[in-house]
Amino acid sequence: MKKLLAASCGIFLMATACAQSKLPFDVEIVASFDEPWALAFLPDGRMLVTEKKGNLLVVTQDGEISRPVRGMPDVDYGGQGGFGDVAVHPDFDNNRLIYLSYVEPGVGDTRGAAVMRAVLNSTDSGANLSDAEVIWRQYPKVVGRGHYGHKLLFGADGYLWISSGDRQKFTPAQDMQANLGKILRLNDDGSVPDDNPFVAYRDENPSVDDEGVYGQIFSLGHRNPLGLAFDTHGQLWEIEMGPRGGDELNRIVSRGNYGYPIVSNGDHYDGREIPDHDTHPEFLPPAISWTPVISPGDLMVYNGTLFPDWRGDLLVAGLSARAIIRIRVAGESAQEAERYPMGARIRSVAEGPDGAIWVLEDESDSSEGRLLKLTP
């Protein structure tokens, strides 16, 4: 175990290095992947792992990796884009449905994220998808290969939540006739719930286009939202990358406008200033803002018993932070509680069936992205 602990801290020769960092968990290296992006657990304890170039893999907790699942959509791979998230339908045991987000090409040099649902079938020759249908698309498709967001989450009420990035275009985050820079709530078939907060938006604003996407929108003014999680009280939290400074954790409320790109606690990469949140009280401020940034890649809430002191806390996958960040929430407030250095860019975090924490590293120039299991 000392070798695994040392490797997890990015130090391969000194087995005592991790002890000095006082990590409150042991680290087991389970498997390695080519540009992994997300993982989700099936009810039987196996995992679905996505790779950005387009592969979906079924992985056991012992590290056995299947052949790539057949029937996957073609993905537009490049930059920040490719195959993204995977989510398992709450009633998977009966309907075998899974949900996949990925980037698809548009007209000319445009592209955008899409969400597909399909039936996952297991056969003697491996797994395959059937009855696939695209249930959501980013609108409009634009040029560039950044800020897709496209994180997926099912809530306890069965709604499907999707994060949609601003695609590095800034203004769509405030445009009610685009679903970019938004948090969206849909039924499991992609239709719009009747009680979504902006369903009546067209009646309130008769000049808007009939083909608008306002009905999907739950909140707006987001930049690159890469994590969604419900806390133990049913409150939705979202984490997103800021520009140069100003990563944000937000408590998501119906019709909430979080201000981007009008306000941010960071500035543009070219040096132009963006007014801070406190200059525009009409926008909702973040619960936590980070400068220097942590570059969040994922967000989860811990509900297990293996780490009893963490129950109800949020865990963030930190890319540039090269760490897992633990956040304690109390009602509407949140505070960073501790940061655990992992010696690698952390792409994804998930809780396993027994309360262990499973982690995907981001691939680097020197190594593949590893799957880690954290236990006390």
Secondary structure in CASP SS format (residue, H / E / C, confidence):
PFRMAT SS
TARGET T0000
AUTHOR 0000-0000-0000
METHOD secondary structure of the structure
MODEL  1
M C 1.00
K H 1.00
K H 1.00
L H 1.00
L H 1.00
A H 1.00
A H 1.00
S H 1.00
C C 1.00
G C 1.00
I C 1.00
F C 1.00
L C 1.00
M C 1.00
A C 1.00
T C 1.00
A H 1.00
C H 1.00
A H 1.00
Q H 1.00
S H 1.00
K C 1.00
L C 1.00
P C 1.00
F C 1.00
D E 1.00
V E 1.00
E E 1.00
I E 1.00
V E 1.00
A E 1.00
S E 1.00
F E 1.00
D C 1.00
E C 1.00
P E 1.00
W E 1.00
A E 1.00
L E 1.00
A E 1.00
F E 1.00
L C 1.00
P C 1.00
D C 1.00
G C 1.00
R C 1.00
M E 1.00
L E 1.00
V E 1.00
T E 1.00
E E 1.00
K C 1.00
K C 1.00
G C 1.00
N E 1.00
L E 1.00
L E 1.00
V E 1.00
V E 1.00
T C 1.00
Q C 1.00
D C 1.00
G C 1.00
E C 1.00
I E 1.00
S C 1.00
R C 1.00
P C 1.00
V C 1.00
R E 1.00
G C 1.00
M C 1.00
P C 1.00
D C 1.00
V C 1.00
D C 1.00
Y C 1.00
G E 1.00
G C 1.00
Q C 1.00
G E 1.00
G C 1.00
F E 1.00
G E 1.00
D E 1.00
V E 1.00
A E 1.00
V E 1.00
H C 1.00
P C 1.00
D C 1.00
F H 1.00
D H 1.00
N H 1.00
N H 1.00
R C 1.00
L E 1.00
I E 1.00
Y E 1.00
L E 1.00
S E 1.00
Y E 1.00
V E 1.00
E E 1.00
P E 1.00
G C 1.00
V C 1.00
G C 1.00
D C 1.00
T C 1.00
R E 1.00
G E 1.00
A E 1.00
A E 1.00
V E 1.00
M E 1.00
R E 1.00
A E 1.00
V E 1.00
L E 1.00
N E 1.00
S E 1.00
T E 1.00
D C 1.00
S C 1.00
G E 1.00
A E 1.00
N E 1.00
L E 1.00
S E 1.00
D E 1.00
A E 1.00
E E 1.00
V E 1.00
I E 1.00
W E 1.00
R E 1.00
Q C 1.00
Y C 1.00
P C 1.00
K C 1.00
V E 1.00
V C 1.00
G C 1.00
R C 1.00
G C 1.00
H C 1.00
Y C 1.00
G E 1.00
H E 1.00
K E 1.00
L E 1.00
L E 1.00
F E 1.00
G C 1.00
A C 1.00
D C 1.00
G C 1.00
Y C 1.00
L E 1.00
W E 1.00
I E 1.00
S E 1.00
S E 1.00
G C 1.00
D C 1.00
R C 1.00
Q C 1.00
K C 1.00
F C 1.00
T H 1.00
P H 1.00
A H 1.00
Q H 1.00
D C 1.00
M C 1.00
Q C 1.00
A C 1.00
N C 1.00
L C 1.00
G C 1.00
K E 1.00
I E 1.00
L E 1.00
R E 1.00
L E 1.00
N C 1.00
D C 1.00
D C 1.00
G C 1.00
S C 1.00
V C 1.00
P C 1.00
D C 1.00
D C 1.00
N C 1.00
P C 1.00
F C 1.00
V C 1.00
A C 1.00
Y H 1.00
R H 1.00
D H 1.00
E H 1.00
N C 1.00
P C 1.00
S C 1.00
V C 1.00
D C 1.00
D C 1.00
E C 1.00
G C 1.00
V C 1.00
Y H 1.00
G H 1.00
Q H 1.00
I E 1.00
F E 1.00
S E 1.00
L E 1.00
G C 1.00
H C 1.00
R C 1.00
N E 1.00
P E 1.00
L E 1.00
G E 1.00
L E 1.00
A E 1.00
F E 1.00
D C 1.00
T C 1.00
H C 1.00
G C 1.00
Q C 1.00
L E 1.00
W E 1.00
E E 1.00
I E 1.00
E E 1.00
M E 1.00
G C 1.00
P C 1.00
R E 1.00
G C 1.00
G C 1.00
D E 1.00
E E 1.00
L E 1.00
N E 1.00
R E 1.00
I C 1.00
V C 1.00
S C 1.00
R C 1.00
G C 1.00
N E 1.00
Y C 1.00
G C 1.00
Y C 1.00
P C 1.00
I C 1.00
V C 1.00
S C 1.00
N C 1.00
G C 1.00
D E 1.00
H C 1.00
Y C 1.00
D C 1.00
G C 1.00
R C 1.00
E C 1.00
I C 1.00
P C 1.00
D C 1.00
H H 1.00
D H 1.00
T H 1.00
H C 1.00
P C 1.00
E C 1.00
F C 1.00
L C 1.00
P C 1.00
P C 1.00
A C 1.00
I E 1.00
S E 1.00
W E 1.00
T C 1.00
P C 1.00
V C 1.00
I C 1.00
S C 1.00
P E 1.00
G E 1.00
D E 1.00
L E 1.00
M E 1.00
V E 1.00
Y C 1.00
N C 1.00
G C 1.00
T C 1.00
L C 1.00
F C 1.00
P H 1.00
D H 1.00
W H 1.00
R C 1.00
G C 1.00
D C 1.00
L E 1.00
L E 1.00
V E 1.00
A E 1.00
G E 1.00
L C 1.00
S C 1.00
A C 1.00
R C 1.00
A E 1.00
I E 1.00
I E 1.00
R E 1.00
I E 1.00
R E 1.00
V E 1.00
A E 1.00
G C 1.00
E C 1.00
S E 1.00
A E 1.00
Q E 1.00
E E 1.00
A E 1.00
E E 1.00
R E 1.00
Y E 1.00
P E 1.00
M C 1.00
G C 1.00
A C 1.00
R C 1.00
I E 1.00
R E 1.00
S E 1.00
V E 1.00
A E 1.00
E E 1.00
G C 1.00
P C 1.00
D C 1.00
G C 1.00
A C 1.00
I E 1.00
W E 1.00
V E 1.00
L E 1.00
E E 1.00
D C 1.00
E C 1.00
S C 1.00
D C 1.00
S C 1.00
S C 1.00
E C 1.00
G E 1.00
R E 1.00
L E 1.00
L E 1.00
K E 1.00
L E 1.00
T E 1.00
P C 1.00
END
